[in-house]
Amino acid sequence: MAAQDGGTSTSSFPVTSTGRVQRWPSVNSKADLTPAQLRVLHEVAKGEPFAVIAEHLGVHVQTVKNHVHDARERNGCASTNELLIKMGWLRVPK
C-alpha cells in the first residue's frame, strides 16, 4: 500500500507541483528505530505477511503490527511504504 497525501497526480506517491515524485528525507534507521523494529521492517520489505514475520521472530502478530506502527509514527510516515522508501528499502517506480 502506498502513501496517500493528496498529491496532484493519480500516482500513489506524492508529487511536486511540477509533476515530479516528491522525495522524503531519509531515515537514519540506527538512530530512529529500535533493533526489533528494524528486524520486523526488514521482513516487511521482503514482502512477508505479518503472521509469517511473527512466527519467524517468535512473537505475536500484534507485536509485529505494533513495531510497524511505532516505527511509522517515530518517523512521521503515513504508510509503511513511505517509511520503507525513506529508509531506502523500497524504490519508487519511474
DSSP file (Angstrom, degrees, kcal/mol; ACC not computed):
  #  RESIDUE AA STRUCTURE BP1 BP2  ACC     N-H-->O    O-->H-N    N-H-->O    O-->H-N    TCO  KAPPA ALPHA  PHI   PSI    X-CA   Y-CA   Z-CA
    1    1 A M              0   0    0      0, 0.0    80,-0.7     0, 0.0     2,-0.2   0.000 360.0 360.0 360.0 130.9    0.0    0.0    0.0
    2    2 A A        -     0   0    0     79,-0.1     2,-0.1     1,-0.1    11,-0.1  -0.533 360.0 -89.6 -96.1 161.3    1.4    3.3   -1.0
    3    3 A A        -     0   0    0     -2,-0.2     2,-0.5    76,-0.1    -1,-0.1  -0.403  33.8-157.6 -68.2 140.5    1.3    6.6    0.8
    4    4 A Q        +     0   0    0     -2,-0.1     9,-0.1     1,-0.1     8,-0.1  -0.983  28.6 150.8-119.4 119.4   -1.7    8.9    0.1
    5    5 A D        -     0   0    0     -2,-0.5    -1,-0.1     7,-0.1     8,-0.0   0.198  69.9 -92.6-135.3  19.7   -1.2   12.6    0.8
    6    6 A G        +     0   0    0      1,-0.1    -2,-0.1     3,-0.1     0, 0.0   0.811  62.8 174.1  78.2  28.2   -3.4   14.4   -1.7
    7    7 A G        -     0   0    0      4,-0.1     9,-0.1     1,-0.1    -1,-0.1  -0.047  44.3-107.2 -61.4 172.6   -0.7   14.8   -4.4
    8    8 A T  S    S+     0   0    0      7,-0.4     2,-0.3     8,-0.2    -1,-0.1   0.280  93.8  69.1 -89.8  11.7   -1.7   16.3   -7.7
    9    9 A S  S    S-     0   0    0      2,-0.2     6,-0.1     4,-0.2    -2,-0.1  -0.797  84.7-119.3-124.8 165.2   -1.4   13.0   -9.6
   10   10 A T  S    S+     0   0    0     -2,-0.3    -1,-0.0     2,-0.0    -2,-0.0   0.533  82.8 113.2 -78.6  -5.4   -3.3    9.7   -9.7
   11   11 A S  S    S-     0   0    0      1,-0.1    -2,-0.2     2,-0.1    -4,-0.1  -0.267  76.8-128.1 -61.0 152.1    0.0    8.2   -8.6
   12   12 A S  S    S+     0   0    0     -8,-0.1    -1,-0.1     2,-0.1    -7,-0.1   0.571  90.2  75.6 -77.7  -9.1    0.1    6.7   -5.1
   13   13 A F  S    S-     0   0    0    -11,-0.1    -4,-0.2    -9,-0.1    -2,-0.1  -0.809  94.0-101.0-107.5 144.9    3.1    8.7   -4.3
   14   14 A P        -     0   0    0      0, 0.0     8,-2.8     0, 0.0     2,-0.3  -0.303  40.2-161.3 -63.2 144.6    3.2   12.4   -3.5
   15   15 A V  B     -A   21   0A   0      6,-0.3    -7,-0.4    -4,-0.1     6,-0.2  -0.896  15.1-118.2-126.0 156.5    4.2   14.7   -6.4
   16   16 A T    >   -     0   0    0      4,-3.1     3,-1.9    -2,-0.3    -8,-0.2  -0.281  42.6 -94.0 -80.9 174.9    5.5   18.2   -6.6
   17   17 A S  T 3  S+     0   0    0      1,-0.3    -1,-0.1     2,-0.1    -2,-0.0   0.714 127.2  58.2 -64.4 -19.6    3.7   21.0   -8.5
   18   18 A T  T 3  S-     0   0    0      2,-0.1    -1,-0.3     3,-0.0     3,-0.1   0.413 121.4-107.1 -89.7   2.1    5.9   20.2  -11.5
   19   19 A G  S <  S+     0   0    0     -3,-1.9     2,-0.2     1,-0.3    -2,-0.1   0.505  75.6 134.5  89.0   3.8    4.7   16.6  -11.5
   20   20 A R        -     0   0    0      1,-0.1    -4,-3.1    -5,-0.0    -1,-0.3  -0.609  66.8 -97.5 -87.0 148.5    7.9   15.0  -10.2
   21   21 A V  B     -A   15   0A   0     -6,-0.2    -6,-0.3    -2,-0.2     2,-0.2  -0.462  42.0-121.2 -64.8 128.9    7.8   12.4   -7.4
   22   22 A Q        -     0   0    0     -8,-2.8     2,-0.4    -2,-0.2    -1,-0.1  -0.524  22.1-137.7 -73.3 135.2    8.4   14.1   -4.1
   23   23 A R        -     0   0    0     -2,-0.2    -1,-0.0     3,-0.0     3,-0.0  -0.784  10.6-143.8 -94.5 136.3   11.4   12.8   -2.2
   24   24 A W        -     0   0    0     -2,-0.4     3,-0.1    58,-0.1     2,-0.0  -0.709  30.3 -98.9 -92.7 150.0   11.1   12.2    1.5
   25   25 A P        -     0   0    0      0, 0.0    -1,-0.1     0, 0.0     2,-0.0  -0.402  50.6-103.9 -62.4 146.1   14.1   12.9    3.8
   26   26 A S        -     0   0    0      1,-0.1     2,-0.5    61,-0.1    61,-0.2  -0.290  27.4-119.9 -73.9 159.2   15.9    9.7    4.6
   27   27 A V        -     0   0    0     59,-1.3     2,-1.5    56,-0.2     3,-0.1  -0.845   8.2-140.4 -98.5 130.4   15.6    7.9    7.9
   28   28 A N    >>  -     0   0    0     -2,-0.5     4,-2.6     1,-0.2     3,-1.2  -0.724  25.6-168.7 -85.2  88.4   18.7    7.3    9.9
   29   29 A S  H 3> S+     0   0    0     -2,-1.5     4,-1.7     1,-0.3    -1,-0.2   0.774  77.1  55.9 -58.5 -32.7   17.5    3.8   10.9
   30   30 A K  H 34 S+     0   0    0      1,-0.2    -1,-0.3     2,-0.2    -2,-0.1   0.866 118.4  33.4 -68.5 -33.6   20.1    3.2   13.6
   31   31 A A  H <4 S+     0   0    0     -3,-1.2    -2,-0.2     1,-0.1    -1,-0.2   0.813 124.6  41.6 -88.8 -32.2   19.1    6.4   15.5
   32   32 A D  H  < S+     0   0    0     -4,-2.6     2,-0.3     2,-0.1    -3,-0.2   0.621 111.1  49.9 -95.8 -14.8   15.4    6.4   14.7
   33   33 A L  S  < S-     0   0    0     -4,-1.7    -1,-0.0    -5,-0.3    38,-0.0  -0.938  74.7-122.0-130.1 148.3   14.4    2.7   15.0
   34   34 A T     >  -     0   0    0     -2,-0.3     4,-2.4    33,-0.1     5,-0.2  -0.411  34.3-108.6 -78.2 161.5   14.8    0.0   17.6
   35   35 A P  H  > S+     0   0    0      0, 0.0     4,-2.3     0, 0.0     5,-0.2   0.882 121.7  52.4 -56.9 -37.9   16.6   -3.2   16.7
   36   36 A A  H  > S+     0   0    0      2,-0.2     4,-2.3     1,-0.2     5,-0.2   0.914 108.9  49.1 -65.9 -41.6   13.2   -5.0   17.0
   37   37 A Q  H  > S+     0   0    0      1,-0.2     4,-2.9     2,-0.2     5,-0.2   0.908 110.6  51.1 -63.4 -41.0   11.6   -2.5   14.6
   38   38 A L  H  X S+     0   0    0     -4,-2.4     4,-2.2     2,-0.2    -2,-0.2   0.907 109.3  50.3 -62.5 -42.2   14.4   -2.9   12.1
   39   39 A R  H  X S+     0   0    0     -4,-2.3     4,-1.5     2,-0.2    -2,-0.2   0.935 114.1  44.7 -61.2 -46.1   14.1   -6.7   12.2
   40   40 A V  H  X S+     0   0    0     -4,-2.3     4,-2.3     1,-0.2     3,-0.2   0.937 113.6  49.1 -64.4 -47.5   10.4   -6.5   11.6
   41   41 A L  H  X S+     0   0    0     -4,-2.9     4,-2.7     1,-0.2    -1,-0.2   0.831 105.3  58.6 -64.9 -31.7   10.7   -3.9    8.8
   42   42 A H  H  X S+     0   0    0     -4,-2.2     4,-0.9    -5,-0.2    -1,-0.2   0.917 109.7  44.0 -60.9 -42.4   13.4   -5.9    7.1
   43   43 A E  H  <>S+     0   0    0     -4,-1.5     5,-2.0    -3,-0.2     4,-0.3   0.886 112.1  52.4 -69.6 -39.2   10.9   -8.8    6.8
   44   44 A V  H ><5S+     0   0    0     -4,-2.3     3,-1.8     1,-0.2    -2,-0.2   0.914 105.7  55.2 -61.2 -42.4    8.1   -6.4    5.7
   45   45 A A  H 3<5S+     0   0    0     -4,-2.7    -1,-0.2     1,-0.3    -2,-0.2   0.787 102.7  56.4 -62.9 -27.4   10.3   -5.1    3.0
   46   46 A K  T 3<5S-     0   0    0     -4,-0.9    -1,-0.3    -3,-0.3    -2,-0.2   0.539 122.5-109.0 -80.5  -6.3   10.8   -8.6    1.7
   47   47 A G  T < 5 +     0   0    0     -3,-1.8    -3,-0.2    -4,-0.3    -2,-0.1   0.607  63.3 155.9  92.2  12.8    7.0   -8.9    1.4
   48   48 A E      < -     0   0    0     -5,-2.0    -1,-0.3     1,-0.1    -2,-0.1  -0.511  44.4-116.3 -74.6 138.9    6.4  -11.3    4.2
   49   49 A P     >  -     0   0    0      0, 0.0     4,-2.4     0, 0.0     3,-0.4  -0.369  26.7-111.6 -68.2 154.3    2.9  -11.2    5.8
   50   50 A F  H  > S+     0   0    0      1,-0.2     4,-2.9     2,-0.2     5,-0.2   0.874 117.0  55.5 -55.6 -40.2    2.7  -10.2    9.4
   51   51 A A  H  > S+     0   0    0      1,-0.2     4,-2.1     2,-0.2    -1,-0.2   0.893 109.6  46.1 -62.4 -39.6    1.7  -13.7   10.5
   52   52 A V  H  > S+     0   0    0     -3,-0.4     4,-2.7     2,-0.2    -1,-0.2   0.902 112.7  50.3 -68.9 -41.5    4.8  -15.2    8.9
   53   53 A I  H  X S+     0   0    0     -4,-2.4     4,-2.5     2,-0.2    -2,-0.2   0.931 110.4  50.4 -61.5 -45.7    7.0  -12.5   10.4
   54   54 A A  H  X>S+     0   0    0     -4,-2.9     5,-2.3     1,-0.2     4,-1.1   0.920 112.6  45.9 -59.7 -45.2    5.6  -13.1   13.9
   55   55 A E  H  <5S+     0   0    0     -4,-2.1     3,-0.4     1,-0.2    -1,-0.2   0.927 112.9  50.1 -63.7 -44.8    6.2  -16.8   13.6
   56   56 A H  H  <5S+     0   0    0     -4,-2.7    -2,-0.2     1,-0.2    -1,-0.2   0.875 117.8  39.0 -61.8 -39.2    9.7  -16.3   12.3
   57   57 A L  H  <5S-     0   0    0     -4,-2.5    -1,-0.2    -5,-0.2    -2,-0.2   0.524 109.9-119.9 -91.0  -6.9   10.6  -13.9   15.1
   58   58 A G  T  <5S+     0   0    0     -4,-1.1     2,-0.3    -3,-0.4    -3,-0.2   0.854  73.7 113.2  72.5  35.2    8.7  -15.9   17.8
   59   59 A V  S   <S-     0   0    0     -5,-2.3    -1,-0.3    -6,-0.2     2,-0.1  -0.797  72.0 -87.0-128.8 172.1    6.3  -13.0   18.7
   60   60 A H     >  -     0   0    0     -2,-0.3     4,-1.5     1,-0.1     3,-0.5  -0.449  35.0-117.5 -76.8 154.3    2.6  -12.3   18.4
   61   61 A V  H  > S+     0   0    0      1,-0.2     4,-2.4     2,-0.2     5,-0.2   0.881 116.5  58.0 -57.9 -39.0    1.2  -10.8   15.2
   62   62 A Q  H  > S+     0   0    0      1,-0.2     4,-2.6     2,-0.2    -1,-0.2   0.849 101.3  55.7 -62.9 -32.7    0.0   -7.8   17.3
   63   63 A T  H  > S+     0   0    0     -3,-0.5     4,-2.4     2,-0.2    -1,-0.2   0.908 107.5  49.0 -64.2 -41.8    3.7   -7.2   18.3
   64   64 A V  H  X S+     0   0    0     -4,-1.5     4,-2.2     2,-0.2    -2,-0.2   0.939 112.0  48.4 -61.5 -47.4    4.7   -7.1   14.7
   65   65 A K  H  X S+     0   0    0     -4,-2.4     4,-2.7     1,-0.2    -2,-0.2   0.901 110.7  51.6 -60.1 -41.4    1.9   -4.6   14.0
   66   66 A N  H  X S+     0   0    0     -4,-2.6     4,-3.0     2,-0.2     5,-0.2   0.911 108.5  50.5 -62.5 -43.0    2.9   -2.5   17.0
   67   67 A H  H  X S+     0   0    0     -4,-2.4     4,-2.2     2,-0.2    -2,-0.2   0.918 112.9  46.1 -61.7 -43.5    6.5   -2.4   15.8
   68   68 A V  H  X S+     0   0    0     -4,-2.2     4,-2.3     2,-0.2    -2,-0.2   0.939 114.8  47.1 -64.9 -46.8    5.5   -1.2   12.3
   69   69 A H  H  X S+     0   0    0     -4,-2.7     4,-2.6     1,-0.2    -2,-0.2   0.933 113.4  47.5 -60.5 -47.7    3.0    1.3   13.7
   70   70 A D  H  X S+     0   0    0     -4,-3.0     4,-2.6     1,-0.2    -1,-0.2   0.884 111.0  51.4 -63.9 -39.0    5.5    2.7   16.2
   71   71 A A  H  X S+     0   0    0     -4,-2.2     4,-1.2    -5,-0.2    -1,-0.2   0.906 111.0  48.8 -64.2 -41.5    8.3    3.0   13.5
   72   72 A R  H  <>S+     0   0    0     -4,-2.3     5,-2.7     1,-0.2     3,-0.4   0.935 112.7  47.4 -62.5 -46.2    5.9    4.9   11.2
   73   73 A E  H ><5S+     0   0    0     -4,-2.6     3,-1.3     1,-0.2    -2,-0.2   0.908 107.0  56.2 -63.5 -42.7    4.9    7.3   14.0
   74   74 A R  H 3<5S+     0   0    0     -4,-2.6    -1,-0.2     1,-0.3    -2,-0.2   0.817 116.2  37.9 -57.5 -30.7    8.5    7.9   15.1
   75   75 A N  T 3<5S-     0   0    0     -4,-1.2    -1,-0.3    -3,-0.4    -2,-0.2   0.277 111.4-115.0-109.4  10.0    9.4    9.0   11.5
   76   76 A G  T < 5 +     0   0    0     -3,-1.3     2,-0.4    -4,-0.3    -3,-0.2   0.839  60.0 156.2  64.7  35.1    6.2   10.8   10.7
   77   77 A C      < -     0   0    0     -5,-2.7    -1,-0.2    -6,-0.2    -2,-0.1  -0.793  39.7-156.9-100.9 136.0    5.2    8.4    8.0
   78   78 A A  S    S+     0   0    0     -2,-0.4     2,-0.3     1,-0.1    -1,-0.1   0.699  79.6  20.4 -79.7 -20.7    1.6    7.9    6.8
   79   79 A S  S  > S-     0   0    0      1,-0.1     4,-1.7    -7,-0.1     5,-0.1  -0.947  75.1-115.2-144.9 163.9    2.2    4.4    5.5
   80   80 A T  H  > S+     0   0    0     -2,-0.3     4,-2.7     1,-0.2     5,-0.2   0.887 116.7  55.8 -66.5 -39.1    4.7    1.6    5.8
   81   81 A N  H  > S+     0   0    0    -80,-0.7     4,-2.5     1,-0.2    -1,-0.2   0.907 104.3  53.1 -60.4 -40.9    5.7    2.1    2.1
   82   82 A E  H  > S+     0   0    0      1,-0.2     4,-2.5     2,-0.2    -1,-0.2   0.923 110.6  47.6 -59.6 -43.6    6.6    5.7    2.9
   83   83 A L  H  X S+     0   0    0     -4,-1.7     4,-2.1     1,-0.2    -2,-0.2   0.925 111.6  49.4 -63.1 -44.8    8.8    4.5    5.7
   84   84 A L  H  X>S+     0   0    0     -4,-2.7     5,-2.5     1,-0.2     6,-1.1   0.860 111.1  50.4 -64.5 -34.7   10.5    1.9    3.6
   85   85 A I  H ><5S+     0   0    0     -4,-2.5     3,-1.1     4,-0.2    -1,-0.2   0.933 109.5  50.3 -66.3 -46.0   11.1    4.4    0.8
   86   86 A K  H 3<5S+     0   0    0     -4,-2.5   -59,-1.3     1,-0.3    -2,-0.2   0.865 110.6  50.3 -58.8 -35.8   12.6    6.8    3.4
   87   87 A M  H 3<5S-     0   0    0     -4,-2.1    -1,-0.3   -61,-0.2    -2,-0.2   0.625 114.4-118.8 -77.9 -12.5   14.8    4.0    4.6
   88   88 A G  T <<5S+     0   0    0     -3,-1.1    -3,-0.2    -4,-0.6    -2,-0.1   0.629  85.9 113.7  83.2  13.8   15.9    3.2    1.0
   89   89 A W  S   <S+     0   0    0     -5,-2.5     2,-0.4    -6,-0.2    -4,-0.2   0.509  74.9  41.9 -95.3  -7.1   14.4   -0.3    1.3
   90   90 A L  S    S-     0   0    0     -6,-1.1     2,-0.4    -5,-0.1    -2,-0.2  -0.994  76.7-144.8-140.7 132.0   11.7    0.3   -1.3
   91   91 A R        -     0   0    0     -2,-0.4    -6,-0.1    -3,-0.1    -7,-0.0  -0.771  17.2-122.3-101.2 143.5   12.1    2.2   -4.6
   92   92 A V        -     0   0    0     -2,-0.4     2,-0.1    -7,-0.1   -71,-0.0  -0.696  35.0-117.5 -79.0 126.5    9.5    4.4   -6.2
   93   93 A P              0   0    0      0, 0.0    -1,-0.1     0, 0.0     0, 0.0  -0.387 360.0 360.0 -66.3 143.4    8.8    3.1   -9.7
   94   94 A K              0   0    0     -2,-0.1    -2,-0.0    -3,-0.0   -73,-0.0   0.426 360.0 360.0 -94.3 360.0    9.6    5.5  -12.5
